[in-house]
Amino acid sequence: MIFKKYVKVIALCDENGKLTPGYIVWLNGQKYRIDKIHEIRNASSQAGGCGVLYVCSINGKIRKLFYEVDKWFIESTRP
């Protein structure tokens, strides 16, 4: 089962309104740098809901980061 895990994100918003996430801040305050964004598109999550999907590399692992209206979440196998 896949769950939504809401996270803090440090992102850059350029003069045209384009959001580019740079870091995910975990619940314990640990920051994880987003090494590379491979893809940006509108998509549905397996955990429910939809938004802008950022397929990212974080510490060498591919993760799906979603921007849903005004919140960020990742798909997680833990609630």
mmJSON file of the N, C-alpha and C atoms, coordinates in Angstrom:
{"data_MODEL":{"atom_site":{
"group_PDB":["ATOM","ATOM","ATOM","ATOM","ATOM","ATOM","ATOM","ATOM","ATOM","ATOM","ATOM","ATOM","ATOM","ATOM","ATOM","ATOM","ATOM","ATOM","ATOM","ATOM","ATOM","ATOM","ATOM","ATOM","ATOM","ATOM","ATOM","ATOM","ATOM","ATOM","ATOM","ATOM","ATOM","ATOM","ATOM","ATOM","ATOM","ATOM","ATOM","ATOM","ATOM","ATOM","ATOM","ATOM","ATOM","ATOM","ATOM","ATOM","ATOM","ATOM","ATOM","ATOM","ATOM","ATOM","ATOM","ATOM","ATOM","ATOM","ATOM","ATOM","ATOM","ATOM","ATOM","ATOM","ATOM","ATOM","ATOM","ATOM","ATOM","ATOM","ATOM","ATOM","ATOM","ATOM","ATOM","ATOM","ATOM","ATOM","ATOM","ATOM","ATOM","ATOM","ATOM","ATOM","ATOM","ATOM","ATOM","ATOM","ATOM","ATOM","ATOM","ATOM","ATOM","ATOM","ATOM","ATOM","ATOM","ATOM","ATOM","ATOM","ATOM","ATOM","ATOM","ATOM","ATOM","ATOM","ATOM","ATOM","ATOM","ATOM","ATOM","ATOM","ATOM","ATOM","ATOM","ATOM","ATOM","ATOM","ATOM","ATOM","ATOM","ATOM","ATOM","ATOM","ATOM","ATOM","ATOM","ATOM","ATOM","ATOM","ATOM","ATOM","ATOM","ATOM","ATOM","ATOM","ATOM","ATOM","ATOM","ATOM","ATOM","ATOM","ATOM","ATOM","ATOM","ATOM","ATOM","ATOM","ATOM","ATOM","ATOM","ATOM","ATOM","ATOM","ATOM","ATOM","ATOM","ATOM","ATOM","ATOM","ATOM","ATOM","ATOM","ATOM","ATOM","ATOM","ATOM","ATOM","ATOM","ATOM","ATOM","ATOM","ATOM","ATOM","ATOM","ATOM","ATOM","ATOM","ATOM","ATOM","ATOM","ATOM","ATOM","ATOM","ATOM","ATOM","ATOM","ATOM","ATOM","ATOM","ATOM","ATOM","ATOM","ATOM","ATOM","ATOM","ATOM","ATOM","ATOM","ATOM","ATOM","ATOM","ATOM","ATOM","ATOM","ATOM","ATOM","ATOM","ATOM","ATOM","ATOM","ATOM","ATOM","ATOM","ATOM","ATOM","ATOM","ATOM","ATOM","ATOM","ATOM","ATOM","ATOM","ATOM","ATOM","ATOM","ATOM","ATOM","ATOM","ATOM","ATOM","ATOM","ATOM","ATOM","ATOM","ATOM","ATOM"],
"id":[1,2,3,4,5,6,7,8,9,10,11,12,13,14,15,16,17,18,19,20,21,22,23,24,25,26,27,28,29,30,31,32,33,34,35,36,37,38,39,40,41,42,43,44,45,46,47,48,49,50,51,52,53,54,55,56,57,58,59,60,61,62,63,64,65,66,67,68,69,70,71,72,73,74,75,76,77,78,79,80,81,82,83,84,85,86,87,88,89,90,91,92,93,94,95,96,97,98,99,100,101,102,103,104,105,106,107,108,109,110,111,112,113,114,115,116,117,118,119,120,121,122,123,124,125,126,127,128,129,130,131,132,133,134,135,136,137,138,139,140,141,142,143,144,145,146,147,148,149,150,151,152,153,154,155,156,157,158,159,160,161,162,163,164,165,166,167,168,169,170,171,172,173,174,175,176,177,178,179,180,181,182,183,184,185,186,187,188,189,190,191,192,193,194,195,196,197,198,199,200,201,202,203,204,205,206,207,208,209,210,211,212,213,214,215,216,217,218,219,220,221,222,223,224,225,226,227,228,229,230,231,232,233,234,235,236,237],
"type_symbol":["N","C","C","N","C","C","N","C","C","N","C","C","N","C","C","N","C","C","N","C","C","N","C","C","N","C","C","N","C","C","N","C","C","N","C","C","N","C","C","N","C","C","N","C","C","N","C","C","N","C","C","N","C","C","N","C","C","N","C","C","N","C","C","N","C","C","N","C","C","N","C","C","N","C","C","N","C","C","N","C","C","N","C","C","N","C","C","N","C","C","N","C","C","N","C","C","N","C","C","N","C","C","N","C","C","N","C","C","N","C","C","N","C","C","N","C","C","N","C","C","N","C","C","N","C","C","N","C","C","N","C","C","N","C","C","N","C","C","N","C","C","N","C","C","N","C","C","N","C","C","N","C","C","N","C","C","N","C","C","N","C","C","N","C","C","N","C","C","N","C","C","N","C","C","N","C","C","N","C","C","N","C","C","N","C","C","N","C","C","N","C","C","N","C","C","N","C","C","N","C","C","N","C","C","N","C","C","N","C","C","N","C","C","N","C","C","N","C","C","N","C","C","N","C","C","N","C","C","N","C","C","N","C","C","N","C","C"],
"label_atom_id":["N","CA","C","N","CA","C","N","CA","C","N","CA","C","N","CA","C","N","CA","C","N","CA","C","N","CA","C","N","CA","C","N","CA","C","N","CA","C","N","CA","C","N","CA","C","N","CA","C","N","CA","C","N","CA","C","N","CA","C","N","CA","C","N","CA","C","N","CA","C","N","CA","C","N","CA","C","N","CA","C","N","CA","C","N","CA","C","N","CA","C","N","CA","C","N","CA","C","N","CA","C","N","CA","C","N","CA","C","N","CA","C","N","CA","C","N","CA","C","N","CA","C","N","CA","C","N","CA","C","N","CA","C","N","CA","C","N","CA","C","N","CA","C","N","CA","C","N","CA","C","N","CA","C","N","CA","C","N","CA","C","N","CA","C","N","CA","C","N","CA","C","N","CA","C","N","CA","C","N","CA","C","N","CA","C","N","CA","C","N","CA","C","N","CA","C","N","CA","C","N","CA","C","N","CA","C","N","CA","C","N","CA","C","N","CA","C","N","CA","C","N","CA","C","N","CA","C","N","CA","C","N","CA","C","N","CA","C","N","CA","C","N","CA","C","N","CA","C","N","CA","C","N","CA","C","N","CA","C","N","CA","C","N","CA","C","N","CA","C","N","CA","C","N","CA","C"],
"label_alt_id":[null,null,null,null,null,null,null,null,null,null,null,null,null,null,null,null,null,null,null,null,null,null,null,null,null,null,null,null,null,null,null,null,null,null,null,null,null,null,null,null,null,null,null,null,null,null,null,null,null,null,null,null,null,null,null,null,null,null,null,null,null,null,null,null,null,null,null,null,null,null,null,null,null,null,null,null,null,null,null,null,null,null,null,null,null,null,null,null,null,null,null,null,null,null,null,null,null,null,null,null,null,null,null,null,null,null,null,null,null,null,null,null,null,null,null,null,null,null,null,null,null,null,null,null,null,null,null,null,null,null,null,null,null,null,null,null,null,null,null,null,null,null,null,null,null,null,null,null,null,null,null,null,null,null,null,null,null,null,null,null,null,null,null,null,null,null,null,null,null,null,null,null,null,null,null,null,null,null,null,null,null,null,null,null,null,null,null,null,null,null,null,null,null,null,null,null,null,null,null,null,null,null,null,null,null,null,null,null,null,null,null,null,null,null,null,null,null,null,null,null,null,null,null,null,null,null,null,null,null,null,null,null,null,null,null,null,null],
"label_comp_id":["MET","MET","MET","ILE","ILE","ILE","PHE","PHE","PHE","LYS","LYS","LYS","LYS","LYS","LYS","TYR","TYR","TYR","VAL","VAL","VAL","LYS","LYS","LYS","VAL","VAL","VAL","ILE","ILE","ILE","ALA","ALA","ALA","LEU","LEU","LEU","CYS","CYS","CYS","ASP","ASP","ASP","GLU","GLU","GLU","ASN","ASN","ASN","GLY","GLY","GLY","LYS","LYS","LYS","LEU","LEU","LEU","THR","THR","THR","PRO","PRO","PRO","GLY","GLY","GLY","TYR","TYR","TYR","ILE","ILE","ILE","VAL","VAL","VAL","TRP","TRP","TRP","LEU","LEU","LEU","ASN","ASN","ASN","GLY","GLY","GLY","GLN","GLN","GLN","LYS","LYS","LYS","TYR","TYR","TYR","ARG","ARG","ARG","ILE","ILE","ILE","ASP","ASP","ASP","LYS","LYS","LYS","ILE","ILE","ILE","HIS","HIS","HIS","GLU","GLU","GLU","ILE","ILE","ILE","ARG","ARG","ARG","ASN","ASN","ASN","ALA","ALA","ALA","SER","SER","SER","SER","SER","SER","GLN","GLN","GLN","ALA","ALA","ALA","GLY","GLY","GLY","GLY","GLY","GLY","CYS","CYS","CYS","GLY","GLY","GLY","VAL","VAL","VAL","LEU","LEU","LEU","TYR","TYR","TYR","VAL","VAL","VAL","CYS","CYS","CYS","SER","SER","SER","ILE","ILE","ILE","ASN","ASN","ASN","GLY","GLY","GLY","LYS","LYS","LYS","ILE","ILE","ILE","ARG","ARG","ARG","LYS","LYS","LYS","LEU","LEU","LEU","PHE","PHE","PHE","TYR","TYR","TYR","GLU","GLU","GLU","VAL","VAL","VAL","ASP","ASP","ASP","LYS","LYS","LYS","TRP","TRP","TRP","PHE","PHE","PHE","ILE","ILE","ILE","GLU","GLU","GLU","SER","SER","SER","THR","THR","THR","ARG","ARG","ARG","PRO","PRO","PRO"],
"label_asym_id":["A","A","A","A","A","A","A","A","A","A","A","A","A","A","A","A","A","A","A","A","A","A","A","A","A","A","A","A","A","A","A","A","A","A","A","A","A","A","A","A","A","A","A","A","A","A","A","A","A","A","A","A","A","A","A","A","A","A","A","A","A","A","A","A","A","A","A","A","A","A","A","A","A","A","A","A","A","A","A","A","A","A","A","A","A","A","A","A","A","A","A","A","A","A","A","A","A","A","A","A","A","A","A","A","A","A","A","A","A","A","A","A","A","A","A","A","A","A","A","A","A","A","A","A","A","A","A","A","A","A","A","A","A","A","A","A","A","A","A","A","A","A","A","A","A","A","A","A","A","A","A","A","A","A","A","A","A","A","A","A","A","A","A","A","A","A","A","A","A","A","A","A","A","A","A","A","A","A","A","A","A","A","A","A","A","A","A","A","A","A","A","A","A","A","A","A","A","A","A","A","A","A","A","A","A","A","A","A","A","A","A","A","A","A","A","A","A","A","A","A","A","A","A","A","A","A","A","A","A","A","A","A","A","A","A","A","A"],
"label_entity_id":["1","1","1","1","1","1","1","1","1","1","1","1","1","1","1","1","1","1","1","1","1","1","1","1","1","1","1","1","1","1","1","1","1","1","1","1","1","1","1","1","1","1","1","1","1","1","1","1","1","1","1","1","1","1","1","1","1","1","1","1","1","1","1","1","1","1","1","1","1","1","1","1","1","1","1","1","1","1","1","1","1","1","1","1","1","1","1","1","1","1","1","1","1","1","1","1","1","1","1","1","1","1","1","1","1","1","1","1","1","1","1","1","1","1","1","1","1","1","1","1","1","1","1","1","1","1","1","1","1","1","1","1","1","1","1","1","1","1","1","1","1","1","1","1","1","1","1","1","1","1","1","1","1","1","1","1","1","1","1","1","1","1","1","1","1","1","1","1","1","1","1","1","1","1","1","1","1","1","1","1","1","1","1","1","1","1","1","1","1","1","1","1","1","1","1","1","1","1","1","1","1","1","1","1","1","1","1","1","1","1","1","1","1","1","1","1","1","1","1","1","1","1","1","1","1","1","1","1","1","1","1","1","1","1","1","1","1"],
"label_seq_id":[1,1,1,2,2,2,3,3,3,4,4,4,5,5,5,6,6,6,7,7,7,8,8,8,9,9,9,10,10,10,11,11,11,12,12,12,13,13,13,14,14,14,15,15,15,16,16,16,17,17,17,18,18,18,19,19,19,20,20,20,21,21,21,22,22,22,23,23,23,24,24,24,25,25,25,26,26,26,27,27,27,28,28,28,29,29,29,30,30,30,31,31,31,32,32,32,33,33,33,34,34,34,35,35,35,36,36,36,37,37,37,38,38,38,39,39,39,40,40,40,41,41,41,42,42,42,43,43,43,44,44,44,45,45,45,46,46,46,47,47,47,48,48,48,49,49,49,50,50,50,51,51,51,52,52,52,53,53,53,54,54,54,55,55,55,56,56,56,57,57,57,58,58,58,59,59,59,60,60,60,61,61,61,62,62,62,63,63,63,64,64,64,65,65,65,66,66,66,67,67,67,68,68,68,69,69,69,70,70,70,71,71,71,72,72,72,73,73,73,74,74,74,75,75,75,76,76,76,77,77,77,78,78,78,79,79,79],
"pdbx_PDB_ins_code":[null,null,null,null,null,null,null,null,null,null,null,null,null,null,null,null,null,null,null,null,null,null,null,null,null,null,null,null,null,null,null,null,null,null,null,null,null,null,null,null,null,null,null,null,null,null,null,null,null,null,null,null,null,null,null,null,null,null,null,null,null,null,null,null,null,null,null,null,null,null,null,null,null,null,null,null,null,null,null,null,null,null,null,null,null,null,null,null,null,null,null,null,null,null,null,null,null,null,null,null,null,null,null,null,null,null,null,null,null,null,null,null,null,null,null,null,null,null,null,null,null,null,null,null,null,null,null,null,null,null,null,null,null,null,null,null,null,null,null,null,null,null,null,null,null,null,null,null,null,null,null,null,null,null,null,null,null,null,null,null,null,null,null,null,null,null,null,null,null,null,null,null,null,null,null,null,null,null,null,null,null,null,null,null,null,null,null,null,null,null,null,null,null,null,null,null,null,null,null,null,null,null,null,null,null,null,null,null,null,null,null,null,null,null,null,null,null,null,null,null,null,null,null,null,null,null,null,null,null,null,null,null,null,null,null,null,null],
"Cartn_x":[0.843,0.0,0.891,0.469,1.216,0.462,1.213,0.644,1.224,0.479,0.993,1.74,2.949,3.704,3.987,3.29,3.482,4.822,5.539,6.879,7.028,7.995,8.384,9.343,9.243,10.131,10.676,11.959,12.568,12.655,11.948,11.851,12.158,12.553,12.803,11.634,11.107,10.054,10.635,10.73,11.342,10.337,10.801,9.963,8.754,8.746,7.604,6.669,6.972,6.125,6.472,7.563,7.959,8.592,8.046,8.571,9.613,10.754,11.79,12.2,11.822,12.204,13.712,14.305,15.733,16.083,15.252,15.479,14.15,14.169,13.063,13.53,12.661,12.974,12.118,12.76,12.075,11.468,10.627,9.924,10.863,12.054,13.02,13.902,13.631,14.397,15.56,15.867,16.962,16.632,17.593,17.405,18.055,17.342,17.858,17.839,19.018,19.151,18.613,17.857,17.387,18.52,19.116,20.285,19.925,18.806,18.405,16.9,16.282,14.869,14.847,14.321,14.315,13.102,11.982,10.73,9.786,9.018,7.968,6.725,5.62,4.368,3.195,2.0,0.796,0.566,0.223,0.036,-0.82,-1.366,-2.084,-1.124,-1.345,-0.525,-1.181,-0.376,-0.911,-1.559,-1.186,-1.738,-3.039,-3.441,-4.646,-4.286,-5.154,-4.908,-4.067,-3.878,-3.079,-2.45,-1.541,-0.851,0.303,1.274,2.46,3.461,3.866,4.823,6.223,7.138,8.555,9.24,9.775,10.544,11.979,12.464,13.732,14.713,15.999,17.046,17.423,17.342,17.735,18.658,19.902,20.903,20.987,20.9,21.036,19.792,18.694,17.455,16.401,15.638,14.55,13.342,12.786,11.589,10.584,9.318,8.237,7.803,7.95,7.563,6.406,5.312,4.121,3.872,3.458,2.963,1.461,0.7,-0.76,-1.389,-1.86,-2.468,-1.5,-1.34,-0.437,0.384,0.498,1.253,2.131,3.223,4.123,4.001,4.054,4.096,4.911,5.388,6.035,5.203,5.354,4.706,5.605,4.999,5.75,5.07,5.858,5.283,4.889,5.23,4.856,3.917,2.919,1.986,2.657],
"Cartn_y":[-1.177,0.0,1.245,2.265,3.517,4.617,5.43,6.51,7.849,8.916,10.268,10.653,11.152,11.682,13.147,14.045,15.468,15.902,16.721,17.158,18.659,19.247,20.621,20.58,21.58,21.673,23.096,23.198,24.496,24.578,25.55,25.648,27.071,27.172,28.459,28.753,29.951,30.387,31.512,31.294,32.314,33.415,34.376,35.541,35.181,33.984,33.525,32.627,32.394,31.566,30.091,29.717,28.307,27.894,26.832,26.289,25.216,25.318,24.306,23.885,22.674,22.224,21.982,22.377,22.206,21.248,21.259,20.411,19.898,18.678,18.153,18.217,18.729,18.788,17.738,16.722,15.601,16.018,15.181,15.499,15.822,15.221,15.471,16.696,17.41,18.612,18.361,17.099,16.752,17.215,17.893,18.367,17.392,17.118,16.258,17.055,17.226,17.98,17.165,17.818,17.196,17.358,16.229,16.251,16.598,16.056,16.274,16.074,16.885,16.701,16.103,14.888,14.168,14.494,14.806,14.989,15.837,16.695,17.495,17.354,16.912,16.775,16.676,16.899,16.669,15.166,14.689,13.249,12.961,11.75,11.241,10.411,10.432,9.638,8.292,7.261,5.956,6.024,7.036,7.205,8.004,8.484,9.295,10.748,11.456,12.858,13.011,14.258,14.552,15.925,16.236,17.512,17.491,18.345,18.382,17.376,16.44,15.406,15.84,15.797,16.013,14.677,14.07,12.836,13.281,12.987,13.535,12.447,12.801,11.987,12.66,11.876,12.354,11.293,11.673,10.717,9.466,9.636,8.531,7.684,8.046,7.28,8.12,7.484,8.16,8.228,9.427,9.625,10.456,10.208,11.004,12.048,13.309,14.429,15.132,15.325,15.961,17.314,18.279,19.557,19.55,19.529,19.378,20.659,21.526,22.821,23.698,23.462,24.281,23.45,22.144,21.241,20.337,19.882,18.926,17.578,16.493,15.164,14.204,13.153,12.058,10.815,9.848,8.562,7.723,7.086,6.313,4.981,3.992,2.687,2.676,3.738,3.871,5.047,4.909,6.042,7.217],
"Cartn_z":[0.0,0.0,0.0,-0.721,-0.838,-0.078,0.663,1.459,1.018,1.299,1.116,2.383,2.215,3.342,3.014,3.734,3.498,4.071,3.315,3.697,3.43,4.129,3.836,2.666,1.804,0.654,0.568,0.333,0.044,-1.47,-2.041,-3.5,-3.958,-5.203,-5.84,-6.771,-6.683,-7.596,-8.444,-9.756,-10.61,-10.967,-11.739,-12.081,-12.93,-13.525,-14.318,-13.524,-12.238,-11.392,-11.41,-12.077,-12.143,-10.816,-10.203,-8.948,-9.234,-8.562,-8.677,-7.266,-6.852,-5.508,-5.426,-4.288,-4.1,-2.972,-1.914,-0.743,-0.215,0.305,1.108,2.551,3.427,4.849,5.535,6.1,6.729,8.06,8.632,9.876,11.033,11.041,12.113,11.848,10.764,10.414,9.482,9.206,8.293,6.88,6.231,4.858,3.88,2.803,1.736,0.435,-0.145,-1.386,-2.555,-3.407,-4.65,-5.657,-6.024,-6.899,-8.344,-8.802,-10.195,-10.33,-11.163,-11.508,-12.912,-13.018,-14.291,-15.141,-14.476,-15.214,-14.377,-15.069,-14.428,-15.297,-14.677,-15.438,-14.471,-14.96,-14.17,-14.09,-12.889,-12.718,-11.501,-11.475,-10.31,-9.475,-8.174,-7.267,-7.009,-6.779,-6.397,-5.022,-4.239,-2.895,-2.91,-4.074,-4.196,-4.419,-5.08,-5.379,-6.628,-7.002,-8.185,-8.027,-8.91,-8.877,-9.845,-9.6,-10.434,-9.854,-10.677,-10.286,-10.688,-9.714,-9.955,-9.694,-10.731,-10.561,-10.304,-9.088,-8.61,-8.204,-8.254,-7.637,-6.327,-5.235,-3.913,-3.326,-3.069,-2.569,-3.437,-4.74,-5.672,-5.864,-5.197,-5.333,-6.043,-6.915,-7.617,-6.691,-6.519,-5.687,-6.461,-6.174,-6.752,-5.731,-6.093,-5.251,-5.95,-5.228,-5.798,-5.163,-5.985,-5.491,-5.738,-4.649,-4.704,-4.156,-5.03,-4.709,-3.904,-2.621,-1.811,-0.827,-1.085,-0.216,-1.058,-0.455,-1.092,-0.392,-1.164,-0.56,-1.419,-0.76,-1.455,-1.251,-2.137,-1.943,-1.047,-0.053,0.926,1.181,1.548,1.917,3.393,4.132,5.548,5.725,6.596,6.828,7.527],
"occupancy":[1.0,1.0,1.0,1.0,1.0,1.0,1.0,1.0,1.0,1.0,1.0,1.0,1.0,1.0,1.0,1.0,1.0,1.0,1.0,1.0,1.0,1.0,1.0,1.0,1.0,1.0,1.0,1.0,1.0,1.0,1.0,1.0,1.0,1.0,1.0,1.0,1.0,1.0,1.0,1.0,1.0,1.0,1.0,1.0,1.0,1.0,1.0,1.0,1.0,1.0,1.0,1.0,1.0,1.0,1.0,1.0,1.0,1.0,1.0,1.0,1.0,1.0,1.0,1.0,1.0,1.0,1.0,1.0,1.0,1.0,1.0,1.0,1.0,1.0,1.0,1.0,1.0,1.0,1.0,1.0,1.0,1.0,1.0,1.0,1.0,1.0,1.0,1.0,1.0,1.0,1.0,1.0,1.0,1.0,1.0,1.0,1.0,1.0,1.0,1.0,1.0,1.0,1.0,1.0,1.0,1.0,1.0,1.0,1.0,1.0,1.0,1.0,1.0,1.0,1.0,1.0,1.0,1.0,1.0,1.0,1.0,1.0,1.0,1.0,1.0,1.0,1.0,1.0,1.0,1.0,1.0,1.0,1.0,1.0,1.0,1.0,1.0,1.0,1.0,1.0,1.0,1.0,1.0,1.0,1.0,1.0,1.0,1.0,1.0,1.0,1.0,1.0,1.0,1.0,1.0,1.0,1.0,1.0,1.0,1.0,1.0,1.0,1.0,1.0,1.0,1.0,1.0,1.0,1.0,1.0,1.0,1.0,1.0,1.0,1.0,1.0,1.0,1.0,1.0,1.0,1.0,1.0,1.0,1.0,1.0,1.0,1.0,1.0,1.0,1.0,1.0,1.0,1.0,1.0,1.0,1.0,1.0,1.0,1.0,1.0,1.0,1.0,1.0,1.0,1.0,1.0,1.0,1.0,1.0,1.0,1.0,1.0,1.0,1.0,1.0,1.0,1.0,1.0,1.0,1.0,1.0,1.0,1.0,1.0,1.0,1.0,1.0,1.0,1.0,1.0,1.0,1.0,1.0,1.0,1.0,1.0,1.0],
"B_iso_or_equiv":[0.0,0.0,0.0,0.0,0.0,0.0,0.0,0.0,0.0,0.0,0.0,0.0,0.0,0.0,0.0,0.0,0.0,0.0,0.0,0.0,0.0,0.0,0.0,0.0,0.0,0.0,0.0,0.0,0.0,0.0,0.0,0.0,0.0,0.0,0.0,0.0,0.0,0.0,0.0,0.0,0.0,0.0,0.0,0.0,0.0,0.0,0.0,0.0,0.0,0.0,0.0,0.0,0.0,0.0,0.0,0.0,0.0,0.0,0.0,0.0,0.0,0.0,0.0,0.0,0.0,0.0,0.0,0.0,0.0,0.0,0.0,0.0,0.0,0.0,0.0,0.0,0.0,0.0,0.0,0.0,0.0,0.0,0.0,0.0,0.0,0.0,0.0,0.0,0.0,0.0,0.0,0.0,0.0,0.0,0.0,0.0,0.0,0.0,0.0,0.0,0.0,0.0,0.0,0.0,0.0,0.0,0.0,0.0,0.0,0.0,0.0,0.0,0.0,0.0,0.0,0.0,0.0,0.0,0.0,0.0,0.0,0.0,0.0,0.0,0.0,0.0,0.0,0.0,0.0,0.0,0.0,0.0,0.0,0.0,0.0,0.0,0.0,0.0,0.0,0.0,0.0,0.0,0.0,0.0,0.0,0.0,0.0,0.0,0.0,0.0,0.0,0.0,0.0,0.0,0.0,0.0,0.0,0.0,0.0,0.0,0.0,0.0,0.0,0.0,0.0,0.0,0.0,0.0,0.0,0.0,0.0,0.0,0.0,0.0,0.0,0.0,0.0,0.0,0.0,0.0,0.0,0.0,0.0,0.0,0.0,0.0,0.0,0.0,0.0,0.0,0.0,0.0,0.0,0.0,0.0,0.0,0.0,0.0,0.0,0.0,0.0,0.0,0.0,0.0,0.0,0.0,0.0,0.0,0.0,0.0,0.0,0.0,0.0,0.0,0.0,0.0,0.0,0.0,0.0,0.0,0.0,0.0,0.0,0.0,0.0,0.0,0.0,0.0,0.0,0.0,0.0,0.0,0.0,0.0,0.0,0.0,0.0],
"pdbx_formal_charge":[null,null,null,null,null,null,null,null,null,null,null,null,null,null,null,null,null,null,null,null,null,null,null,null,null,null,null,null,null,null,null,null,null,null,null,null,null,null,null,null,null,null,null,null,null,null,null,null,null,null,null,null,null,null,null,null,null,null,null,null,null,null,null,null,null,null,null,null,null,null,null,null,null,null,null,null,null,null,null,null,null,null,null,null,null,null,null,null,null,null,null,null,null,null,null,null,null,null,null,null,null,null,null,null,null,null,null,null,null,null,null,null,null,null,null,null,null,null,null,null,null,null,null,null,null,null,null,null,null,null,null,null,null,null,null,null,null,null,null,null,null,null,null,null,null,null,null,null,null,null,null,null,null,null,null,null,null,null,null,null,null,null,null,null,null,null,null,null,null,null,null,null,null,null,null,null,null,null,null,null,null,null,null,null,null,null,null,null,null,null,null,null,null,null,null,null,null,null,null,null,null,null,null,null,null,null,null,null,null,null,null,null,null,null,null,null,null,null,null,null,null,null,null,null,null,null,null,null,null,null,null,null,null,null,null,null,null],
"auth_seq_id":[1,1,1,2,2,2,3,3,3,4,4,4,5,5,5,6,6,6,7,7,7,8,8,8,9,9,9,10,10,10,11,11,11,12,12,12,13,13,13,14,14,14,15,15,15,16,16,16,17,17,17,18,18,18,19,19,19,20,20,20,21,21,21,22,22,22,23,23,23,24,24,24,25,25,25,26,26,26,27,27,27,28,28,28,29,29,29,30,30,30,31,31,31,32,32,32,33,33,33,34,34,34,35,35,35,36,36,36,37,37,37,38,38,38,39,39,39,40,40,40,41,41,41,42,42,42,43,43,43,44,44,44,45,45,45,46,46,46,47,47,47,48,48,48,49,49,49,50,50,50,51,51,51,52,52,52,53,53,53,54,54,54,55,55,55,56,56,56,57,57,57,58,58,58,59,59,59,60,60,60,61,61,61,62,62,62,63,63,63,64,64,64,65,65,65,66,66,66,67,67,67,68,68,68,69,69,69,70,70,70,71,71,71,72,72,72,73,73,73,74,74,74,75,75,75,76,76,76,77,77,77,78,78,78,79,79,79],
"auth_comp_id":["MET","MET","MET","ILE","ILE","ILE","PHE","PHE","PHE","LYS","LYS","LYS","LYS","LYS","LYS","TYR","TYR","TYR","VAL","VAL","VAL","LYS","LYS","LYS","VAL","VAL","VAL","ILE","ILE","ILE","ALA","ALA","ALA","LEU","LEU","LEU","CYS","CYS","CYS","ASP","ASP","ASP","GLU","GLU","GLU","ASN","ASN","ASN","GLY","GLY","GLY","LYS","LYS","LYS","LEU","LEU","LEU","THR","THR","THR","PRO","PRO","PRO","GLY","GLY","GLY","TYR","TYR","TYR","ILE","ILE","ILE","VAL","VAL","VAL","TRP","TRP","TRP","LEU","LEU","LEU","ASN","ASN","ASN","GLY","GLY","GLY","GLN","GLN","GLN","LYS","LYS","LYS","TYR","TYR","TYR","ARG","ARG","ARG","ILE","ILE","ILE","ASP","ASP","ASP","LYS","LYS","LYS","ILE","ILE","ILE","HIS","HIS","HIS","GLU","GLU","GLU","ILE","ILE","ILE","ARG","ARG","ARG","ASN","ASN","ASN","ALA","ALA","ALA","SER","SER","SER","SER","SER","SER","GLN","GLN","GLN","ALA","ALA","ALA","GLY","GLY","GLY","GLY","GLY","GLY","CYS","CYS","CYS","GLY","GLY","GLY","VAL","VAL","VAL","LEU","LEU","LEU","TYR","TYR","TYR","VAL","VAL","VAL","CYS","CYS","CYS","SER","SER","SER","ILE","ILE","ILE","ASN","ASN","ASN","GLY","GLY","GLY","LYS","LYS","LYS","ILE","ILE","ILE","ARG","ARG","ARG","LYS","LYS","LYS","LEU","LEU","LEU","PHE","PHE","PHE","TYR","TYR","TYR","GLU","GLU","GLU","VAL","VAL","VAL","ASP","ASP","ASP","LYS","LYS","LYS","TRP","TRP","TRP","PHE","PHE","PHE","ILE","ILE","ILE","GLU","GLU","GLU","SER","SER","SER","THR","THR","THR","ARG","ARG","ARG","PRO","PRO","PRO"],
"auth_asym_id":["A","A","A","A","A","A","A","A","A","A","A","A","A","A","A","A","A","A","A","A","A","A","A","A","A","A","A","A","A","A","A","A","A","A","A","A","A","A","A","A","A","A","A","A","A","A","A","A","A","A","A","A","A","A","A","A","A","A","A","A","A","A","A","A","A","A","A","A","A","A","A","A","A","A","A","A","A","A","A","A","A","A","A","A","A","A","A","A","A","A","A","A","A","A","A","A","A","A","A","A","A","A","A","A","A","A","A","A","A","A","A","A","A","A","A","A","A","A","A","A","A","A","A","A","A","A","A","A","A","A","A","A","A","A","A","A","A","A","A","A","A","A","A","A","A","A","A","A","A","A","A","A","A","A","A","A","A","A","A","A","A","A","A","A","A","A","A","A","A","A","A","A","A","A","A","A","A","A","A","A","A","A","A","A","A","A","A","A","A","A","A","A","A","A","A","A","A","A","A","A","A","A","A","A","A","A","A","A","A","A","A","A","A","A","A","A","A","A","A","A","A","A","A","A","A","A","A","A","A","A","A","A","A","A","A","A","A"],
"auth_atom_id":["N","CA","C","N","CA","C","N","CA","C","N","CA","C","N","CA","C","N","CA","C","N","CA","C","N","CA","C","N","CA","C","N","CA","C","N","CA","C","N","CA","C","N","CA","C","N","CA","C","N","CA","C","N","CA","C","N","CA","C","N","CA","C","N","CA","C","N","CA","C","N","CA","C","N","CA","C","N","CA","C","N","CA","C","N","CA","C","N","CA","C","N","CA","C","N","CA","C","N","CA","C","N","CA","C","N","CA","C","N","CA","C","N","CA","C","N","CA","C","N","CA","C","N","CA","C","N","CA","C","N","CA","C","N","CA","C","N","CA","C","N","CA","C","N","CA","C","N","CA","C","N","CA","C","N","CA","C","N","CA","C","N","CA","C","N","CA","C","N","CA","C","N","CA","C","N","CA","C","N","CA","C","N","CA","C","N","CA","C","N","CA","C","N","CA","C","N","CA","C","N","CA","C","N","CA","C","N","CA","C","N","CA","C","N","CA","C","N","CA","C","N","CA","C","N","CA","C","N","CA","C","N","CA","C","N","CA","C","N","CA","C","N","CA","C","N","CA","C","N","CA","C","N","CA","C","N","CA","C","N","CA","C","N","CA","C","N","CA","C","N","CA","C","N","CA","C"],
"pdbx_PDB_model_num":[1,1,1,1,1,1,1,1,1,1,1,1,1,1,1,1,1,1,1,1,1,1,1,1,1,1,1,1,1,1,1,1,1,1,1,1,1,1,1,1,1,1,1,1,1,1,1,1,1,1,1,1,1,1,1,1,1,1,1,1,1,1,1,1,1,1,1,1,1,1,1,1,1,1,1,1,1,1,1,1,1,1,1,1,1,1,1,1,1,1,1,1,1,1,1,1,1,1,1,1,1,1,1,1,1,1,1,1,1,1,1,1,1,1,1,1,1,1,1,1,1,1,1,1,1,1,1,1,1,1,1,1,1,1,1,1,1,1,1,1,1,1,1,1,1,1,1,1,1,1,1,1,1,1,1,1,1,1,1,1,1,1,1,1,1,1,1,1,1,1,1,1,1,1,1,1,1,1,1,1,1,1,1,1,1,1,1,1,1,1,1,1,1,1,1,1,1,1,1,1,1,1,1,1,1,1,1,1,1,1,1,1,1,1,1,1,1,1,1,1,1,1,1,1,1,1,1,1,1,1,1,1,1,1,1,1,1]
}}}
